């Protein structure tokens, strides 16, 4: 599980049931300073991606829950997509992008490779299985140093 500040975790816990009920994956919540202002940023996603309408709809429902459920001194509340280049860090991230190509870098060489591009075949527990040019590779999430969605132009 990703380490969050106390306020970010509080907001995460408050909006998680809402995200599920609206059909979104709650990817993360960040609480921090940008310049002189404090921001509470909620990242949501869904299969097929997030639109600005999704962010607006979620924001309208989440804002009163946050106002009621926590003492936040944030100047701004933002709902956003995690973006195309956001690293995949938890098994749920890999599950969300099952069937898509991912660029993976390992902490150590395994079976002669340290980095590869492969399609996510599935997840089970902490294991992720990839199809790399027809070969199946199964890794524990702890073996993965960095993983991002593969972007083709």
C-alpha positions as CSV (number, residue, x, y, z in Angstrom):
1,X,0.0,0.0,0.0
2,X,1.2,3.5,-0.9
3,X,2.3,5.7,2.0
4,X,0.0,8.7,2.3
5,X,0.0,11.6,4.8
6,X,-2.5,11.4,7.6
7,X,-4.9,13.9,5.9
8,X,-4.5,12.2,2.5
9,X,-5.3,8.8,4.0
10,X,-8.3,10.3,5.8
11,X,-9.7,11.8,2.6
12,X,-8.9,8.4,0.8
13,X,-11.0,6.6,3.4
14,X,-13.9,9.1,3.1
15,X,-14.2,9.0,-0.8
16,X,-13.3,5.3,-1.4
17,X,-17.0,4.1,-1.0
18,X,-18.2,6.9,-3.3
19,X,-15.7,6.0,-6.0
20,X,-16.8,2.4,-5.9
21,X,-20.4,3.3,-6.0
22,X,-19.9,5.6,-9.0
23,X,-17.9,2.9,-10.9
24,X,-14.4,4.5,-10.5
25,X,-11.2,3.2,-9.1
26,X,-9.7,5.4,-6.4
27,X,-6.1,5.5,-7.5
28,X,-4.6,7.8,-4.9
29,X,-5.1,11.0,-2.8
30,X,-2.4,13.5,-2.2
31,X,-2.4,16.4,0.3
32,X,0.4,18.9,-0.1
33,X,1.7,22.4,-0.7
34,X,2.2,23.9,-4.1
35,X,3.7,27.3,-3.8
36,X,1.8,29.0,-1.0
37,X,-1.4,27.0,-1.4
38,X,-2.5,23.6,0.0
39,X,-4.0,21.1,-2.4
40,X,-6.1,18.0,-1.8
41,X,-5.9,16.0,-5.0
42,X,-8.0,12.9,-5.7
43,X,-7.0,10.6,-8.6
44,X,-9.7,8.4,-10.1
45,X,-9.6,6.1,-13.0
46,X,-11.8,3.5,-14.9
47,X,-11.4,1.1,-17.7
48,X,-11.3,3.2,-20.9
49,X,-10.0,6.3,-19.1
50,X,-11.4,9.3,-17.3
51,X,-13.0,12.4,-18.8
52,X,-13.4,15.9,-17.5
53,X,-17.1,15.1,-17.0
54,X,-16.1,12.1,-14.8
55,X,-13.9,14.4,-12.7
56,X,-16.6,17.0,-12.4
57,X,-19.3,14.5,-11.4
58,X,-17.0,12.9,-8.8
59,X,-16.0,16.3,-7.4
60,X,-19.6,17.4,-6.9
61,X,-20.3,14.2,-4.9
62,X,-17.0,14.1,-3.0
63,X,-16.7,17.7,-2.0
64,X,-19.5,17.7,0.7
65,X,-18.3,14.4,2.0
66,X,-14.8,15.8,2.6
67,X,-16.2,19.0,4.1
68,X,-18.3,17.0,6.5
69,X,-15.8,14.2,7.2
70,X,-12.5,15.9,7.8
71,X,-10.9,19.1,9.0
72,X,-9.1,20.2,5.9
73,X,-7.2,23.4,5.5
74,X,-6.7,22.8,1.8
75,X,-7.1,25.9,-0.4
76,X,-8.1,23.7,-3.4
77,X,-9.8,20.4,-3.9
78,X,-8.9,18.8,-7.3
79,X,-10.2,15.6,-8.9
80,X,-7.9,14.3,-11.7
81,X,-7.0,11.4,-13.9
82,X,-3.8,9.7,-12.9
83,X,-2.4,10.4,-16.4
84,X,-0.9,8.2,-19.0
85,X,2.6,8.2,-17.6
86,X,1.8,7.5,-13.9
87,X,3.8,4.6,-12.6
88,X,1.9,1.4,-11.8
89,X,2.7,0.7,-8.1
90,X,0.1,-1.6,-6.7
91,X,-1.4,-4.9,-7.9
92,X,-4.7,-3.0,-8.4
93,X,-2.9,-0.8,-10.9
94,X,-1.9,-3.8,-13.0
95,X,-5.4,-5.3,-12.7
96,X,-6.9,-2.0,-14.0
97,X,-4.7,-2.2,-17.1
98,X,-5.0,-5.9,-17.8
99,X,-4.7,-6.6,-21.5
100,X,-2.6,-3.5,-22.1
101,X,1.2,-3.2,-22.9
102,X,3.4,-2.1,-20.0
103,X,7.1,-1.0,-19.9
104,X,8.7,-2.8,-17.0
105,X,12.1,-2.4,-15.3
106,X,13.2,-4.9,-12.7
107,X,15.4,-4.4,-9.7
108,X,17.6,-7.3,-10.7
109,X,18.1,-9.4,-13.9
110,X,15.6,-12.3,-14.0
111,X,15.9,-15.0,-16.7
112,X,18.4,-12.8,-18.6
113,X,16.2,-9.7,-18.7
114,X,16.0,-6.5,-16.6
115,X,13.5,-4.5,-18.7
116,X,10.9,-5.4,-21.2
117,X,7.6,-4.4,-22.7
118,X,4.8,-6.9,-22.2
119,X,1.0,-7.2,-22.2
120,X,-0.5,-7.8,-18.7
121,X,-2.2,-11.2,-18.8
122,X,-3.5,-11.3,-15.3
123,X,-2.8,-11.0,-11.5
124,X,-3.1,-13.3,-8.6
125,X,-2.2,-12.2,-5.2
126,X,1.1,-10.3,-5.5
127,X,2.0,-12.0,-8.8
128,X,1.6,-10.3,-12.2
129,X,1.8,-12.4,-15.4
130,X,3.0,-10.7,-18.6
131,X,3.0,-11.9,-22.3
132,X,6.3,-10.9,-23.7
133,X,6.5,-11.8,-27.4
134,X,4.6,-15.0,-26.7
135,X,6.5,-16.0,-23.6
136,X,4.8,-15.8,-20.2
137,X,6.7,-14.1,-17.4
138,X,5.3,-14.1,-13.9
139,X,6.7,-11.6,-11.4
140,X,6.1,-10.7,-7.8
141,X,5.3,-7.0,-7.5
142,X,8.3,-6.6,-5.3
143,X,10.6,-7.5,-8.2
144,X,9.4,-4.5,-10.3
145,X,11.4,-1.3,-9.9
146,X,9.2,0.7,-12.3
147,X,6.2,0.0,-14.6
148,X,4.4,2.4,-16.8
149,X,1.9,2.1,-19.6
150,X,3.5,1.6,-23.0
151,X,2.7,4.5,-25.3
152,X,2.9,4.1,-29.0
153,X,2.7,7.0,-31.4
